[in-house]
């Protein structure tokens, strides 16, 4: 699975990087985005995925700092 790590990125950088990452890999779903435990960073990822009509959720309940991006059901 292709991944993007947002550690040490500003919120502004993250918004731009997530958008580019999804555009580049839209046909390679699922994608993994590592946000850490920042609620704001996770919110940024969810905002961008919503604009593409994609589903975004945590990897699992043991790793809440990684989001998986999939197609909508």
C-alpha positions as CSV (number, residue, x, y, z in Angstrom):
1,X,0.0,0.0,0.0
2,X,1.3,3.4,-0.9
3,X,1.7,5.8,2.0
4,X,2.3,9.4,2.9
5,X,3.8,10.4,6.3
6,X,2.7,13.8,7.5
7,X,4.9,13.9,10.6
8,X,6.8,17.2,10.9
9,X,4.6,18.9,8.3
10,X,2.6,22.0,9.0
11,X,-1.1,22.0,8.6
12,X,-0.8,24.1,5.5
13,X,1.8,21.8,4.0
14,X,-0.4,18.8,4.8
15,X,-3.4,20.2,3.0
16,X,-1.3,20.6,-0.2
17,X,0.6,17.3,0.2
18,X,-2.6,15.2,0.7
19,X,-4.3,16.8,-2.3
20,X,-1.3,16.0,-4.5
21,X,-0.9,12.5,-3.1
22,X,-4.5,11.6,-3.7
23,X,-4.4,13.0,-7.3
24,X,-1.2,11.1,-8.1
25,X,-2.5,7.8,-6.7
26,X,-6.2,7.9,-7.1
27,X,-6.2,4.7,-9.2
28,X,-4.1,2.8,-6.7
29,X,-6.5,2.7,-3.7
30,X,-6.4,1.9,-0.9
31,X,-3.9,4.6,0.3
32,X,-2.3,5.1,3.7
33,X,-1.8,8.5,5.3
34,X,0.1,8.7,8.6
35,X,-1.1,11.6,10.6
36,X,0.0,10.8,14.1
37,X,-2.5,11.6,16.8
38,X,-3.2,15.1,15.7
39,X,-6.9,15.6,15.4
40,X,-6.4,18.7,13.2
41,X,-4.2,16.7,10.8
42,X,-6.8,13.9,10.6
43,X,-9.4,16.6,9.9
44,X,-7.4,18.0,7.0
45,X,-7.1,14.5,5.5
46,X,-10.8,13.9,5.8
47,X,-11.6,17.3,4.3
48,X,-9.5,16.5,1.2
49,X,-10.9,13.0,0.8
50,X,-14.4,14.3,1.0
51,X,-13.7,16.6,-2.0
52,X,-12.7,13.5,-4.0
53,X,-15.8,11.5,-2.8
54,X,-13.5,9.0,-1.0
55,X,-13.9,7.1,2.3
56,X,-11.4,7.8,5.1
57,X,-11.1,5.8,8.3
58,X,-8.6,4.7,10.9
59,X,-6.4,1.8,10.1
60,X,-7.5,-0.1,13.2
61,X,-8.3,0.7,16.8
62,X,-4.7,0.0,17.9
63,X,-3.3,2.6,15.4
64,X,-5.5,5.6,15.4
65,X,-2.7,7.8,13.8
66,X,-2.9,6.1,10.4
67,X,-5.8,6.7,8.0
68,X,-6.8,4.4,5.1
69,X,-8.4,6.0,2.0
70,X,-10.8,3.9,0.0
71,X,-13.5,4.3,-2.6
72,X,-17.0,5.1,-1.3
73,X,-19.2,2.1,-1.0
